[in-house]
Amino acid sequence: SPEQLVIEKEVWEDFKQRLNGRLSKMENQVLAFYLDGNNYQQIGEKMNKSSKSIDNALQRIKGKVRESLGRKK
């Protein structure tokens, strides 16, 4: 229903805001590139970082997402 869609959008926006506050500047950049469809190598090239650095950042992001959702690893 339209009402449910509005509620879900508000919940999603709240979650994104809380997560954004927990991520470092680099993690926010990595996440934005990743959500745009870039792979680790492409992100690394854009940010002048190694693929391993990007992998590490995404692992930290996943951990922070889990924590934000109240889930354990």
C-alpha positions in Angstrom: 0.0 0.0 0.0 1.2 3.6 -0.5 1.2 4.1 3.3 3.5 1.1 3.8 5.8 2.3 1.1 6.2 5.7 2.9 6.9 4.0 6.2 9.5 1.7 4.6 11.2 4.6 2.9 11.3 6.5 6.2 12.8 3.4 8.0 15.4 3.0 5.1 16.4 6.7 5.3 16.8 6.5 9.1 19.0 3.4 8.7 21.1 5.0 6.0 21.6 8.1 8.2 22.6 6.0 11.3 25.0 3.9 9.2 26.5 7.0 7.5 27.4 8.4 10.9 29.3 5.2 11.8 31.3 4.9 8.6 34.6 6.7 7.9 35.0 9.0 4.9 36.8 6.2 3.1 34.2 3.6 3.9 31.4 5.9 2.7 33.3 6.4 -0.6 33.9 2.7 -1.0 30.2 1.9 -0.2 29.0 4.5 -2.7 31.3 3.1 -5.5 30.3 -0.4 -4.6 26.5 0.4 -4.7 27.1 2.0 -8.1 28.2 -1.4 -9.4 31.9 -1.1 -9.3 34.0 -4.2 -8.3 37.0 -4.1 -5.9 39.6 -3.5 -8.6 37.6 -0.6 -10.1 37.0 1.0 -6.7 40.7 0.6 -5.9 41.7 2.3 -9.1 39.3 5.2 -8.5 40.6 5.7 -5.0 44.2 4.9 -5.6 44.0 2.0 -3.2 44.8 -1.7 -3.4 42.0 -4.2 -3.9 42.9 -5.6 -0.5 42.3 -2.2 1.1 38.9 -2.1 -0.6 38.1 -5.6 0.6 39.0 -4.7 4.2 36.9 -1.5 4.0 33.9 -3.6 2.8 34.4 -6.1 5.5 34.3 -3.3 8.1 31.2 -1.8 6.4 29.5 -5.2 6.6 30.3 -5.5 10.3 28.9 -2.0 11.0 25.8 -2.9 9.0 25.3 -6.0 11.2 25.8 -3.9 14.3 23.4 -1.3 13.2 20.8 -4.0 12.6 21.5 -5.5 16.0 22.9 -8.8 14.6 25.9 -10.8 15.7 28.6 -12.0 13.2 
